[in-house]
Amino acid sequence: MTAAQKVQNAWPLTIQEVSRLSGLSEPTLRYYEKIGLIDSVDRDESSGHRRYSAVVVDRIEALSCLRGAGVSVQDMRAYLRHLASGHREAGQMRELFQRNAERIAEEMERMQVRLRYLRLKAELWDARERGDAETERQVIAEIIRVVPEMG
């Protein structure tokens, strides 16, 4: 069930409510509106405050998921453009998500190397604390092999 469905009787929503539902900050919501990722949001006639419809909140939820996955604003624009074209552009959508998945996989590999380095440094200092010169020597040799991978 989407956040929009959870609050279906509460339309329209304020920016604070949409922020809580989507996990996007109020400034991010304003920014996404400013750059056109979300359509211009209706305003309350008396206060001028933003009032979000279910349709807009559904789009914001999709953008929140994309952002959470590390998708760039540029790729969010492409996603929305391809989405509007329907199944005709399924190949472009596949490529967009594959490209982002590959980028995340590469980031994860780099993070694994950093994690290995930090754990080795902890092992090194543990060996030093215990006065274990042999383990210290072995860990230093492993650190020397890991450092070039950190690139």
C-alpha positions as CSV (number, residue, x, y, z in Angstrom):
1,M,0.0,0.0,0.0
2,T,1.4,3.4,-1.0
3,A,1.6,6.3,1.4
4,A,-1.0,8.0,-0.8
5,Q,-3.4,5.1,-0.2
6,K,-2.8,5.2,3.6
7,V,-4.0,8.8,3.8
8,Q,-6.6,8.7,1.0
9,N,-9.2,10.5,3.1
10,A,-6.8,13.3,4.0
11,W,-6.4,15.1,0.6
12,P,-4.9,17.5,-0.1
13,L,-1.8,17.1,2.0
14,T,0.5,19.8,3.4
15,I,4.2,19.9,2.6
16,Q,4.9,18.6,6.2
17,E,2.7,15.6,5.7
18,V,4.2,14.8,2.3
19,S,7.7,15.1,3.8
20,R,6.8,12.7,6.5
21,L,5.2,10.2,4.1
22,S,8.0,10.4,1.5
23,G,11.0,10.8,3.6
24,L,12.0,13.8,1.5
25,S,12.7,17.0,3.2
26,E,10.6,20.1,2.7
27,P,13.4,21.9,0.9
28,T,13.9,18.8,-1.4
29,L,10.2,18.9,-2.2
30,R,10.4,22.6,-3.1
31,Y,13.5,22.0,-5.2
32,Y,11.9,19.1,-7.1
33,E,9.0,21.4,-7.9
34,K,11.3,24.2,-8.9
35,I,13.3,22.0,-11.3
36,G,10.1,20.4,-12.7
37,L,10.5,16.8,-11.4
38,I,7.1,17.4,-9.9
39,D,4.4,19.5,-11.4
40,S,3.5,22.8,-9.9
41,V,1.7,22.1,-6.7
42,D,-1.7,23.7,-6.0
43,R,-1.8,26.3,-3.3
44,D,-4.3,27.0,-0.5
45,E,-6.2,30.1,-1.6
46,S,-6.2,31.6,1.9
47,S,-2.7,30.8,3.1
48,G,-0.8,30.2,-0.1
49,H,0.6,27.0,1.4
50,R,1.3,24.0,-0.9
51,R,-1.5,21.4,-1.0
52,Y,-0.4,18.1,-2.6
53,S,-2.9,15.8,-4.5
54,A,-2.8,12.0,-4.5
55,V,-1.3,12.1,-8.0
56,V,1.5,14.3,-7.1
57,V,2.2,12.3,-3.9
58,D,2.4,9.1,-6.0
59,R,5.1,10.8,-8.2
60,I,6.9,12.0,-5.1
61,E,6.9,8.5,-3.7
62,A,8.5,7.2,-6.9
63,L,11.1,9.9,-6.8
64,S,11.8,9.2,-3.1
65,C,12.5,5.5,-4.0
66,L,14.8,6.5,-6.9
67,R,16.7,9.0,-4.7
68,G,17.0,6.3,-2.0
69,A,18.6,4.1,-4.6
70,G,21.1,6.8,-5.4
71,V,19.6,7.7,-8.8
72,S,20.7,11.2,-10.0
73,V,18.3,14.0,-10.8
74,Q,19.3,13.6,-14.4
75,D,18.2,9.9,-14.4
76,M,15.1,10.8,-12.5
77,R,14.2,13.2,-15.3
78,A,14.9,10.4,-17.9
79,Y,12.8,7.9,-15.8
80,L,9.8,10.3,-15.8
81,R,10.2,11.0,-19.5
82,H,10.4,7.3,-20.4
83,L,7.5,6.5,-18.0
84,A,5.3,9.0,-19.8
85,S,6.0,7.1,-23.1
86,G,4.8,3.8,-21.7
87,H,6.1,0.4,-22.8
88,R,7.5,1.9,-26.0
89,E,10.6,2.9,-24.1
90,A,11.0,-0.2,-21.9
91,G,14.5,-0.7,-23.3
92,Q,15.6,2.7,-22.2
93,M,14.1,2.1,-18.8
94,R,15.9,-1.2,-18.6
95,E,19.2,0.5,-19.5
96,L,18.7,3.3,-17.0
97,F,18.2,0.8,-14.2
98,Q,21.0,-1.5,-15.3
99,R,23.4,1.4,-15.5
100,N,22.4,2.5,-12.0
101,A,22.6,-1.1,-10.7
102,E,26.2,-1.4,-12.1
103,R,27.2,1.9,-10.6
104,I,25.9,0.7,-7.2
105,A,27.7,-2.6,-7.6
106,E,31.0,-0.7,-8.3
107,E,30.4,1.5,-5.2
108,M,29.8,-1.6,-3.1
109,E,33.1,-3.2,-4.3
110,R,34.9,0.0,-3.3
111,M,33.2,0.0,0.1
112,Q,34.2,-3.7,0.6
113,V,37.8,-2.8,0.0
114,R,37.6,0.1,2.5
115,L,35.9,-2.2,5.0
116,R,38.7,-4.7,4.6
117,Y,41.3,-2.0,5.1
118,L,39.7,-0.8,8.3
119,R,39.4,-4.3,9.7
120,L,43.0,-4.9,8.9
121,K,44.0,-1.7,10.7
122,A,42.0,-2.8,13.7
123,E,43.8,-6.3,13.6
124,L,47.1,-4.5,13.4
125,W,46.5,-2.4,16.5
126,D,45.1,-5.4,18.3
127,A,48.3,-7.4,17.5
128,R,50.4,-4.4,18.7
129,E,48.4,-4.2,21.9
130,R,49.0,-7.9,22.5
131,G,52.6,-7.7,21.5
132,D,52.1,-10.3,18.8
133,A,54.9,-9.4,16.3
134,E,54.2,-12.3,14.0
135,T,50.5,-11.4,13.5
136,E,51.5,-7.7,13.1
137,R,53.9,-8.6,10.3
138,Q,51.2,-10.7,8.6
139,V,48.6,-8.0,8.9
140,I,51.0,-5.3,7.5
141,A,51.7,-7.5,4.5
142,E,47.9,-7.8,3.9
143,I,47.4,-4.1,4.3
144,I,50.2,-3.5,1.7
145,R,48.2,-5.7,-0.7
146,V,44.9,-3.9,0.0
147,V,46.1,-0.3,-0.2
148,P,46.5,-0.2,-4.1
149,E,42.9,-1.5,-4.4
150,M,41.6,1.6,-2.5
151,G,42.7,3.7,-5.6
